[in-house]
Amino acid sequence: MRWLPSVTLTIVSILFTTLPGIAAESIILPLGKTTISISIDSLENYANQGTITPKESLATYLKLLSPGQQQTLLRLLKTRYTNQDISIQPFFNSPLILAFLSHLGNIIQTQSGDNGVEAIHTSLIKVSNTPNGFTIIDVMRQFPSPEIRLDIEQTLEILTQVFTLIQQTQTVTQSLEILSKIEAKKADFTDFSKIPDLRELGIFKSIKKTITVNNPENNRNFEVDIYLPDTSISTDQNLTKLSYPVIVISHGLASDRSRFENLARHLTSYGFAVAVPQHPGSDYQQFQLLLKGEVKDLFEPEQFIDRPKDITALLNHLEKLNSSDFNDQLDLQNVGVVGHSLGGYTALTLAGATLDFTQLKTDCQQSNIPLNPSIFLQCRALELPEHNYNLQDSRVKAIFILNPVNSIILGKSGLSKIKIPVFITASNADFLAPALSEQLQSFTWLTTPQKYLMMQNHATHFYDITQENTSELSQIPQFVPPTSEISRYYVKALSTAFFKTYLNQDSQYKPYLNAAYIQNITDPAYPISLIQSLTPNQLNNAIKGITPDQN
């Protein structure tokens, strides 16, 4: 459980960094009929000197932290933040951010016990224009109230739930490893040393071209990168006459199509035509526009509908161009979709999943901060007109989804409508779309007989972020963990095998889609497990710590 200490540290850090964000002179912790006060001065002295007198109330709480955690707290208190290029104000125009802060304000309150969201807003705005930047303590002192009240009961309850989720996820990961080994023992023997290594490039080099597509339903244009196998230098006439199944890659929220070029070229090397569209309105450009104050949100609810419809418009456009521009080499009746995060939702709807407004109305009424941050995003769907949206595209024959967001917007009712092959990847250190609720539970709801679940140890949500493509985040280890490159090799191999099996109907790739193959390629430092069957009862037992029967 290597990632547990870092997660624990993150939770402690969140508490200390949010507390300063809304306090002025002291932090008040009501405990029954008594209260405990921690002065901001003592925090500042601690930040400056690194020590504190035993008589200070802060000293009592510092004893709860390990030496390493105390050092992290010191760094947090001393770090000076600058905003040379952006304003913090636009973030408060985003309903996603406001929803989170509103939940947070239920715990971190004003002196009178009111929700602290407005005070958070005020204090951050005041310090955001400081010429030399600001520290967390500077933010504290701008809070428009002499005291801040911390609802300690809610805080402890959330911490308990967080630690429970961490433990349950680890327990389930161990159970999946056992189930994967059981499936591996039942598999037919394959000597993987004598068949191609799908982690390596295939025989084709790729040609890239960019086209612009118009979606007539919303009258918006978007760019698409097309990757085609290069047969120009081949003397084999059979290769030049091949028809290539099309794979569409749908990026996640605040991402863009360029981050999937490596995967696109890999799939193209195995004889697929790959199309990677930009999703305007929920991409990295939208994020930049939010920072500049030119748009009001990171995401508009219409994106839940526009994204899958854009892909349908793309496939329609490619059908028109197939003869004139692609020599009829695009097989547009055998389409696969790869989707990451929100792109995973997009792929699921194209595969036949439907929006579940009843589930949304139930789950979006939570009064406390959910342990699943993706809920804030999914609940935005309630701003849509409540229709029976038909987003399925019958040309889509298989989907491969990475850390998908789906649990309440689609739910059991929506996911059960999918009849085509589905491959889901999950990461046990994903705290934006937690594996237990967003992937594992969803996997048990799928009724299609051809389904696969891969669980990655020590991996996070950020499959698409690398040192090269996101320099502003790459300095933060949590965003670019060591598993990232290894994870991409796993995905390259398994997505190739999956689409070869279900788009090309090539049975020689089926052995790769088995736990025995996973045992062959898994990195001992960052292991993965693969299963094809998981019942709700097995998942519930795993959550309870009941070890699967290995006989």
C-alpha positions as CSV (number, residue, x, y, z in Angstrom):
1,M,0.0,0.0,0.0
2,R,2.7,2.4,-1.1
3,W,0.3,5.2,-1.9
4,L,-1.6,5.2,1.4
5,P,1.0,7.5,3.2
6,S,0.9,10.0,0.4
7,V,-2.9,10.0,0.4
8,T,-3.0,10.4,4.2
9,L,-0.6,13.3,3.9
10,T,-2.8,14.8,1.2
11,I,-5.9,14.6,3.4
12,V,-4.1,16.3,6.3
13,S,-2.7,18.9,3.9
14,I,-6.2,19.7,2.6
15,L,-7.5,20.3,6.1
16,F,-4.7,22.7,6.9
17,T,-4.7,24.5,3.6
18,T,-8.4,25.0,3.6
19,L,-8.5,26.1,7.2
20,P,-6.1,29.0,6.5
21,G,-8.1,29.9,3.5
22,I,-11.0,31.2,5.5
23,A,-9.7,32.3,8.9
24,A,-8.7,35.8,10.1
25,E,-7.4,35.8,13.7
26,S,-8.1,32.3,15.0
27,I,-9.6,28.9,14.1
28,I,-12.4,27.7,16.4
29,L,-13.1,24.0,16.9
30,P,-16.3,23.4,18.8
31,L,-16.1,20.2,20.9
32,G,-19.3,19.6,22.7
33,K,-19.9,22.4,25.2
34,T,-16.3,23.6,24.9
35,T,-14.2,25.1,22.1
36,I,-10.6,25.0,21.1
37,S,-8.9,28.0,19.5
38,I,-5.8,28.0,17.3
39,S,-4.4,31.4,16.6
40,I,-3.2,32.5,13.2
41,D,-0.2,34.1,14.9
42,S,0.9,30.7,16.2
43,L,0.6,29.2,12.7
44,E,2.7,32.1,11.4
45,N,5.3,31.7,14.1
46,Y,5.4,28.0,13.4
47,A,5.9,28.7,9.7
48,N,8.7,31.2,10.3
49,Q,10.6,29.3,13.1
50,G,9.6,25.7,12.5
51,T,9.0,25.2,16.2
52,I,6.3,26.0,18.7
53,T,6.1,26.2,22.5
54,P,4.4,23.3,24.2
55,K,1.8,25.6,25.8
56,E,0.4,26.6,22.4
57,S,-2.8,24.8,21.5
58,L,-1.4,24.1,18.0
59,A,1.3,22.0,19.6
60,T,-1.3,19.4,20.7
61,Y,-2.4,18.9,17.1
62,L,1.1,18.9,15.6
63,K,1.7,15.8,17.8
64,L,-0.9,14.0,15.6
65,L,1.3,14.4,12.5
66,S,4.4,12.4,11.7
67,P,7.7,14.3,11.2
68,G,7.3,14.1,7.4
69,Q,3.8,15.4,7.6
70,Q,4.9,18.3,9.8
71,Q,7.6,19.2,7.2
72,T,4.9,19.2,4.5
73,L,2.7,21.4,6.6
74,L,5.6,23.8,7.0
75,R,6.2,23.9,3.2
76,L,2.5,24.6,2.6
77,L,2.5,27.5,5.1
78,K,5.7,29.0,3.7
79,T,5.0,28.6,0.0
80,R,4.3,31.9,-1.8
81,Y,1.8,31.7,-4.7
82,T,1.9,34.0,-7.6
83,N,-0.6,34.7,-10.4
84,Q,1.4,36.5,-13.0
85,D,-0.7,35.4,-16.0
86,I,-4.2,34.6,-14.6
87,S,-6.9,35.9,-12.3
88,I,-8.5,33.7,-9.6
89,Q,-11.8,35.5,-10.1
90,P,-13.0,33.4,-13.2
91,F,-12.9,30.2,-11.1
92,F,-15.7,31.6,-9.0
93,N,-17.9,31.9,-12.1
94,S,-17.7,28.1,-12.6
95,P,-20.7,26.2,-11.2
96,L,-18.4,23.2,-10.7
97,I,-16.0,25.2,-8.5
98,L,-18.9,26.9,-6.6
99,A,-20.6,23.5,-6.0
100,F,-17.4,22.2,-4.4
101,L,-16.9,25.3,-2.3
102,S,-20.5,25.3,-1.2
103,H,-20.1,21.8,0.2
104,L,-16.8,22.8,1.8
105,G,-18.5,25.9,3.3
106,N,-20.8,23.6,5.3
107,I,-17.7,22.4,7.2
108,I,-15.6,25.6,7.2
109,Q,-18.0,28.3,8.5
110,T,-18.0,31.9,9.5
111,Q,-18.0,33.0,13.1
112,S,-21.8,32.9,13.2
113,G,-21.8,29.4,11.9
114,D,-23.0,30.3,8.4
115,N,-21.7,28.6,5.2
116,G,-18.2,29.9,4.5
117,V,-18.3,29.9,0.7
118,E,-18.7,33.7,0.4
119,A,-15.9,34.3,2.9
120,I,-13.6,31.9,0.9
121,H,-14.4,33.9,-2.2
122,T,-13.7,37.2,-0.6
123,S,-10.4,36.2,1.1
124,L,-9.0,34.7,-2.1
125,I,-10.0,37.6,-4.3
126,K,-8.3,40.1,-1.8
127,V,-5.0,38.3,-1.9
128,S,-5.0,37.3,-5.6
129,N,-3.7,40.7,-6.8
130,T,-0.8,41.0,-4.3
131,P,2.2,42.0,-6.4
132,N,4.7,39.6,-4.7
133,G,2.2,36.8,-4.4
134,F,0.7,35.4,-1.2
135,T,1.0,32.7,1.3
136,I,-1.8,30.7,2.9
137,I,-1.4,32.8,6.1
138,D,-2.0,35.9,4.0
139,V,-5.3,34.4,2.8
140,M,-6.2,33.6,6.4
141,R,-5.8,37.2,7.5
142,Q,-8.1,38.4,4.7
143,F,-11.0,36.3,5.8
144,P,-13.9,38.7,6.6
145,S,-14.6,37.5,10.1
146,P,-12.5,37.4,13.3
147,E,-12.9,33.7,13.7
148,I,-13.6,30.6,11.6
149,R,-15.6,27.7,12.9
150,L,-14.7,24.3,11.8
151,D,-17.4,21.7,12.1
152,I,-15.2,19.0,13.6
153,E,-17.9,16.3,13.5
154,Q,-18.3,16.6,9.8
155,T,-14.6,16.8,9.3
156,L,-13.9,13.6,11.3
157,E,-16.8,11.9,9.5
158,I,-15.3,12.7,6.1
159,L,-11.9,11.7,7.2
160,T,-13.3,8.4,8.4
161,Q,-15.1,7.9,5.1
162,V,-11.9,8.7,3.2
163,F,-9.8,6.2,5.1
164,T,-12.5,3.6,4.8
165,L,-12.6,4.2,1.0
166,I,-8.8,3.8,0.8
167,Q,-8.9,0.6,2.8
168,Q,-11.8,-0.8,0.8
169,T,-10.1,0.0,-2.5
170,Q,-7.0,-1.8,-1.4
171,T,-8.9,-4.8,-0.1
172,V,-10.8,-5.0,-3.4
173,T,-7.6,-4.7,-5.4
174,Q,-6.2,-7.7,-3.6
175,S,-9.4,-9.7,-4.3
176,L,-9.2,-8.8,-8.0
177,E,-5.7,-10.0,-8.1
178,I,-6.8,-13.4,-6.7
179,L,-9.7,-13.6,-9.2
180,S,-7.3,-12.7,-12.0
181,K,-5.0,-15.5,-11.0
182,I,-8.0,-17.9,-10.9
183,E,-8.9,-16.9,-14.4
184,A,-5.3,-17.3,-15.6
185,K,-5.2,-20.9,-14.3
186,K,-8.2,-21.7,-16.4
187,A,-6.9,-20.2,-19.6
188,D,-5.6,-22.3,-22.4
189,F,-1.8,-22.3,-22.5
190,T,-0.2,-19.7,-24.8
191,D,3.6,-19.3,-25.2
192,F,3.6,-15.5,-25.3
193,S,7.4,-15.4,-26.1
194,K,6.5,-16.8,-29.5
195,I,3.8,-14.3,-30.5
196,P,4.1,-10.6,-31.2
197,D,4.6,-8.2,-28.3
198,L,1.7,-5.8,-28.7
199,R,3.4,-3.2,-26.5
200,E,5.7,-2.6,-29.5
201,L,4.7,-0.8,-32.7
202,G,3.2,-2.9,-35.5
203,I,4.2,-3.1,-39.2
204,F,2.6,0.2,-40.4
205,K,4.0,3.7,-40.2
206,S,1.4,6.4,-39.9
207,I,0.3,9.4,-41.9
208,K,-1.4,12.2,-40.1
209,K,-3.8,14.8,-41.5
210,T,-6.2,17.2,-39.8
211,I,-9.7,17.9,-41.0
212,T,-12.5,20.2,-39.8
213,V,-15.9,18.8,-39.2
214,N,-19.2,20.6,-38.8
215,N,-21.9,19.2,-36.5
216,P,-25.2,20.4,-38.1
217,E,-27.2,19.7,-34.8
218,N,-25.3,22.4,-32.9
219,N,-23.7,24.2,-35.8
220,R,-20.2,24.1,-34.4
221,N,-17.0,23.2,-36.1
222,F,-14.2,21.1,-34.5
223,E,-10.9,19.8,-35.7
224,V,-10.0,16.1,-36.0
225,D,-6.6,14.5,-36.4
226,I,-6.7,11.5,-38.7
227,Y,-4.0,8.8,-38.5
228,L,-3.8,6.4,-41.4
229,P,-1.5,3.4,-42.1
230,D,1.1,4.3,-44.7
231,T,1.1,1.8,-47.5
232,S,2.8,4.1,-50.0
233,I,6.1,2.4,-49.8
234,S,4.7,-1.2,-49.8
235,T,5.0,-3.4,-52.8
236,D,2.4,-5.7,-51.4
237,Q,-0.8,-5.0,-53.4
238,N,-2.9,-6.7,-50.8
239,L,-1.8,-4.1,-48.2
240,T,-2.8,-1.2,-50.4
241,K,-6.3,-2.6,-50.9
242,L,-7.0,-3.2,-47.2
243,S,-10.0,-1.7,-45.5
244,Y,-9.2,-0.3,-42.0
245,P,-11.7,-0.3,-39.1
246,V,-11.9,3.2,-37.6
247,I,-11.1,3.9,-34.0
248,V,-12.2,7.3,-32.4
249,I,-10.4,8.5,-29.3
250,S,-12.4,10.9,-27.1
251,H,-10.3,12.9,-24.6
252,G,-11.4,13.9,-21.1
253,L,-12.3,17.2,-19.5
254,A,-9.7,19.9,-19.9
255,S,-7.6,17.7,-22.1
256,D,-7.1,17.8,-25.9
257,R,-6.5,15.6,-28.9
258,S,-2.7,16.0,-29.0
259,R,-2.3,14.0,-25.8
260,F,-3.4,10.9,-27.5
261,E,-1.2,11.0,-30.5
262,N,1.1,8.3,-29.2
263,L,-1.8,5.9,-28.7
264,A,-3.3,6.8,-32.0
265,R,0.0,6.0,-33.9
266,H,0.3,2.8,-32.0
267,L,-3.2,1.6,-33.1
268,T,-2.5,2.8,-36.6
269,S,0.6,0.7,-36.7
270,Y,-1.6,-2.4,-36.4
271,G,-3.9,-1.5,-39.3
272,F,-6.5,0.8,-37.8
273,A,-7.5,4.2,-39.0
274,V,-7.7,6.5,-36.0
275,A,-9.6,9.7,-35.6
276,V,-9.0,12.0,-32.6
277,P,-11.5,14.9,-32.4
278,Q,-11.2,18.0,-30.3
279,H,-14.2,18.5,-28.0
280,P,-14.8,22.3,-27.9
281,G,-16.4,23.4,-24.7
282,S,-14.8,20.8,-22.5
283,D,-11.2,20.8,-23.6
284,Y,-7.9,22.4,-22.5
285,Q,-8.7,25.5,-24.6
286,Q,-12.0,25.9,-22.5
287,F,-9.8,25.7,-19.4
288,Q,-7.5,28.4,-20.6
289,L,-10.5,30.6,-21.6
290,L,-11.8,30.2,-18.1
291,L,-8.5,31.3,-16.6
292,K,-8.7,34.4,-18.8
293,G,-12.3,35.1,-17.8
294,E,-13.6,34.8,-21.3
295,V,-16.0,31.9,-20.5
296,K,-18.0,31.2,-17.3
297,D,-17.3,27.6,-16.8
298,L,-14.9,24.7,-17.4
299,F,-17.8,22.7,-18.7
300,E,-21.3,23.4,-19.9
301,P,-24.0,20.7,-19.4
302,E,-24.8,20.6,-23.1
303,Q,-21.4,18.8,-23.5
304,F,-23.1,15.6,-22.3
305,I,-25.1,15.6,-25.5
306,D,-22.8,17.5,-27.9
307,R,-19.8,15.2,-27.3
308,P,-21.4,11.9,-28.6
309,K,-23.3,13.8,-31.3
310,D,-20.0,15.3,-32.5
311,I,-18.6,11.8,-33.0
312,T,-21.6,10.8,-34.9
313,A,-21.2,13.9,-37.1
314,L,-17.5,12.9,-37.5
315,L,-18.4,9.4,-38.7
316,N,-21.0,10.9,-41.1
317,H,-18.4,13.2,-42.5
318,L,-15.9,10.4,-43.0
319,E,-18.5,8.4,-44.9
320,K,-18.8,11.3,-47.3
321,L,-15.0,11.6,-47.7
322,N,-14.3,7.9,-47.8
323,S,-14.4,7.5,-51.6
324,S,-12.8,10.9,-52.6
325,D,-10.2,11.3,-49.8
326,F,-9.5,7.9,-48.4
327,N,-9.8,5.5,-51.4
328,D,-12.6,3.7,-49.7
329,Q,-10.2,2.3,-47.1
330,L,-12.2,3.3,-44.1
331,D,-14.4,0.6,-42.6
332,L,-17.0,2.8,-41.0
333,Q,-19.3,-0.1,-40.1
334,N,-16.7,-1.4,-37.7
335,V,-15.9,1.5,-35.4
336,G,-14.3,1.4,-32.0
337,V,-14.1,4.2,-29.4
338,V,-11.5,4.8,-26.8
339,G,-12.6,7.3,-24.1
340,H,-10.8,8.7,-21.1
341,S,-12.7,10.0,-18.1
342,L,-15.5,12.2,-19.6
343,G,-14.5,10.6,-22.9
344,G,-15.4,7.3,-21.2
345,Y,-18.9,8.6,-20.6
346,T,-19.0,9.7,-24.3
347,A,-18.0,6.2,-25.5
348,L,-20.6,4.5,-23.2
349,T,-23.4,6.6,-24.6
350,L,-22.3,5.9,-28.2
351,A,-22.4,2.2,-27.2
352,G,-26.1,2.5,-26.1
353,A,-26.0,3.7,-22.5
354,T,-28.8,6.2,-21.6
355,L,-28.9,9.0,-19.2
356,D,-30.7,8.2,-15.9
357,F,-32.3,11.3,-14.6
358,T,-34.0,9.5,-11.7
359,Q,-30.7,8.3,-10.4
360,L,-29.3,11.8,-10.8
361,K,-32.1,13.4,-8.8
362,T,-31.5,10.9,-6.0
363,D,-27.7,11.0,-5.7
364,C,-27.3,14.7,-6.3
365,Q,-29.2,15.6,-3.1
366,Q,-26.3,14.8,-0.9
367,S,-25.7,17.4,1.8
368,N,-22.1,16.5,2.6
369,I,-19.0,16.6,0.4
370,P,-19.1,13.4,-1.6
371,L,-16.0,11.2,-1.7
372,N,-16.4,11.0,-5.4
373,P,-15.5,14.4,-7.0
374,S,-16.8,13.3,-10.4
375,I,-20.3,13.6,-8.8
376,F,-20.0,17.4,-9.1
377,L,-19.6,17.0,-12.9
378,Q,-22.3,14.3,-13.3
379,C,-24.9,16.3,-11.4
380,R,-24.6,19.1,-14.0
381,A,-26.7,16.9,-16.2
382,L,-29.7,17.9,-14.2
383,E,-29.5,21.3,-15.9
384,L,-30.4,19.6,-19.2
385,P,-34.0,19.3,-20.4
386,E,-35.2,15.9,-19.2
387,H,-35.5,14.0,-22.4
388,N,-34.9,10.4,-23.5
389,Y,-31.7,11.3,-25.4
390,N,-30.8,8.7,-28.0
391,L,-27.0,9.1,-28.4
392,Q,-26.2,5.6,-29.6
393,D,-24.4,5.1,-32.9
394,S,-24.9,1.6,-34.4
395,R,-21.6,1.8,-36.2
396,V,-19.8,1.6,-32.9
397,K,-19.0,-2.1,-32.3
398,A,-16.7,-2.0,-29.3
399,I,-15.4,0.5,-26.7
400,F,-12.3,0.7,-24.6
401,I,-12.6,3.2,-21.7
402,L,-10.1,4.5,-19.3
403,N,-11.2,5.6,-15.8
404,P,-14.7,6.5,-17.1
405,V,-17.1,8.9,-15.3
406,N,-20.6,7.3,-15.4
407,S,-22.0,6.0,-12.1
408,I,-25.0,8.2,-11.6
409,I,-25.4,9.9,-14.9
410,L,-25.9,6.6,-16.6
411,G,-26.3,4.3,-13.6
412,K,-27.3,0.6,-13.6
413,S,-30.3,1.3,-15.8
414,G,-28.4,3.1,-18.5
415,L,-25.3,0.8,-18.6
416,S,-27.4,-2.4,-18.8
417,K,-28.6,-1.3,-22.3
418,I,-25.1,-1.8,-23.8
419,K,-24.8,-5.0,-25.9
420,I,-21.4,-4.6,-27.5
421,P,-17.9,-5.5,-26.1
422,V,-16.6,-3.2,-23.4
423,F,-13.1,-3.0,-21.9
424,I,-12.8,-0.9,-18.7
425,T,-9.6,0.2,-17.0
426,A,-9.5,1.4,-13.4
427,S,-6.8,2.8,-11.1
428,N,-6.8,2.2,-7.4
429,A,-5.3,5.6,-6.6
430,D,-7.8,7.5,-8.7
431,F,-9.5,10.0,-6.4
432,L,-11.3,12.0,-9.1
433,A,-13.3,9.1,-10.4
434,P,-12.8,6.4,-7.7
435,A,-12.5,2.9,-8.9
436,L,-15.1,1.4,-6.5
437,S,-18.0,3.6,-7.6
438,E,-17.0,4.7,-11.2
439,Q,-15.6,1.5,-12.7
440,L,-15.9,-1.6,-10.5
441,Q,-19.6,-1.2,-9.5
442,S,-20.3,-0.1,-13.1
443,F,-18.7,-3.2,-14.4
444,T,-21.1,-5.4,-12.4
445,W,-24.0,-3.5,-14.0
446,L,-23.0,-4.3,-17.6
447,T,-25.0,-7.1,-19.1
448,T,-23.0,-7.6,-22.3
449,P,-21.2,-11.0,-22.2
450,Q,-18.0,-9.6,-23.7
451,K,-16.6,-7.4,-21.0
452,Y,-13.2,-6.9,-19.4
453,L,-12.0,-5.1,-16.3
454,M,-8.3,-4.1,-15.8
455,M,-7.3,-2.8,-12.3
456,Q,-4.0,-0.9,-12.1
457,N,-2.1,-0.6,-8.9
458,H,-0.6,2.7,-7.8
459,A,-2.0,4.5,-10.9
460,T,-4.0,7.7,-10.8
461,H,-6.7,9.3,-13.0
462,F,-4.2,11.2,-15.2
463,Y,-3.5,8.7,-18.0
464,D,-3.1,11.5,-20.6
465,I,-0.7,13.7,-18.7
466,T,3.1,13.4,-19.4
467,Q,6.2,15.4,-18.6
468,E,6.2,16.6,-22.2
469,N,2.6,17.6,-22.8
470,T,1.7,19.4,-19.6
471,S,4.8,21.2,-18.3
472,E,2.8,23.3,-15.8
473,L,1.6,20.2,-14.0
474,S,4.5,17.9,-14.6
475,Q,6.4,19.3,-11.7
476,I,3.7,18.0,-9.3
477,P,4.5,14.3,-8.7
478,Q,0.8,13.4,-8.0
479,F,-0.1,14.4,-11.5
480,V,2.6,12.5,-13.3
481,P,3.3,9.4,-11.2
482,P,6.0,6.8,-12.2
483,T,3.2,4.5,-13.3
484,S,2.2,6.7,-16.2
485,E,4.5,5.4,-18.9
486,I,4.0,1.8,-17.7
487,S,0.2,2.3,-17.8
488,R,0.4,3.5,-21.4
489,Y,2.2,0.3,-22.4
490,Y,-0.5,-1.7,-20.8
491,V,-3.2,0.3,-22.6
492,K,-1.4,0.0,-26.0
493,A,-1.2,-3.7,-25.8
494,L,-4.6,-4.4,-24.5
495,S,-6.5,-1.9,-26.7
496,T,-4.7,-3.4,-29.8
497,A,-5.8,-6.9,-28.8
498,F,-9.3,-5.8,-27.9
499,F,-10.0,-4.0,-31.2
500,K,-8.2,-6.7,-33.3
501,T,-10.5,-9.3,-31.7
502,Y,-13.8,-7.4,-31.9
503,L,-13.4,-5.1,-34.9
504,N,-11.3,-7.3,-37.1
505,Q,-12.9,-10.5,-35.7
506,D,-9.3,-11.9,-35.6
507,S,-9.3,-14.8,-33.0
508,Q,-5.6,-15.0,-32.8
509,Y,-5.6,-11.9,-30.6
510,K,-8.1,-13.4,-28.1
511,P,-5.3,-14.9,-25.9
512,Y,-4.0,-11.5,-25.1
513,L,-7.4,-10.6,-23.5
514,N,-6.7,-13.0,-20.6
515,A,-5.3,-12.9,-17.1
516,A,-2.5,-15.2,-18.3
517,Y,-1.2,-12.5,-20.6
518,I,-1.4,-9.9,-17.9
519,Q,0.8,-12.1,-15.7
520,N,3.3,-12.2,-18.5
521,I,3.6,-8.4,-19.0
522,T,2.8,-7.0,-15.6
523,D,5.5,-4.9,-13.9
524,P,6.1,-6.2,-10.4
525,A,6.4,-2.6,-9.1
526,Y,3.1,-1.5,-10.7
527,P,1.1,-4.7,-11.1
528,I,-2.3,-5.0,-12.9
529,S,-5.0,-7.6,-12.8
530,L,-7.6,-8.5,-15.5
531,I,-10.9,-10.2,-15.0
532,Q,-13.8,-11.0,-17.3
533,S,-16.4,-11.7,-14.6
534,L,-17.4,-9.9,-11.3
535,T,-20.7,-10.3,-9.7
536,P,-22.3,-7.7,-7.3
537,N,-21.9,-10.3,-4.5
538,Q,-18.2,-10.9,-5.2
539,L,-17.7,-7.1,-5.2
540,N,-19.6,-6.7,-1.9
541,N,-17.6,-9.6,-0.3
542,A,-14.3,-8.0,-1.5
543,I,-15.3,-4.7,0.0
544,K,-15.9,-6.5,3.3
545,G,-12.5,-8.2,3.1
546,I,-13.8,-11.7,2.4
547,T,-11.1,-13.4,0.3
548,P,-12.3,-15.2,-2.9
549,D,-12.2,-19.0,-2.8
550,Q,-9.1,-19.9,-4.9
551,N,-10.2,-23.5,-5.4
